[in-house]
Every structure is written in C-alpha cells, then in structure tokens.
Amino acid sequence: MELKDYLAPLQRWWQLIVAATLVAAITSFIAVQGQPATYRSTVAIMIGAAFSDPNPNYYQFYSSQQLATTYADIALRRTVKDGAMQTLGLTWLPSYTVQPISNTQLLEIAVVDTDPQRAQAVANELARQLILQSPTSSAEMSSREGFIQE
C-alpha cells in the first residue's frame, strides 16, 4: 500500500472531521462559560517545635513530619469541621483538602469555593480549629497552668 491509499479516506471525509471538531469546540466553550469562577485559598501550618530550637536534629524533623500526617487526618474529622462551621455560622463547608508538604514539617489546608472571602475565612478557621485541637493549644495550656497553680 502506498501513502495515497492511507490519505484517500481523509480526503473524502475531511469536511465531516472539521465539522465534528467545530461542534465539539463550540459546545465546550458554551459549557465553560456557564460555570462560576472558583477560588482557592491555602493556609500552611508548621507542625512541631523544631523551628523554635536553634539546633534541631533529624529526629525532631522526622517526628514533625509524622505529626503533620496525623494532623492532616485530624483536620478532616468531624470535630474540626463542626467547630469551623459553628464559628463561621455556616451550615456547610466548601470542599477542602489537607495534606502534609513532603519532606517538610508543614501542613497545607486548601479550600476551593466560588466566594474568595469565604474560601479564605474557612481556610483560616480550619487552621485555627486544628490548632485548638492540638495538645499544646494556648487555651489548653492556660487551663493546665491554672490547674497547676491551684
């Protein structure tokens, strides 16, 4: 078989191929124009005490990375979600993800919503609720100190 034997069907059906491509492009354009804009807000939280130590060692970084994975799971739990919804006065939360940033002691919370202010407020509140759930939150530390003082 020669090359023109392969190109013969394309020459015969080129109009149909172009028409199908145009219909698909126009349909896609119309569908995308009807969707609302989405915004993404992120918050990064440093986990562990390695940043406050002037000479952190490998084990401090390793334990912080492990804690970041645990806190990522806690941030997806109902207690954190309910606390954020109650504080913000919302009945639902926009979609969000929580994941540790690999090879760091950072945890990233990303919220996607159609309202940029709500996305930012939810991301900040989820981070605050996660900090409140941690064993060294300032509210818990002050209650422990009050107990010790008594």
Order of alpha helices (4+ residues) and beta strands (2+ residues): alpha-beta-alpha-alpha-beta-beta-alpha-alpha
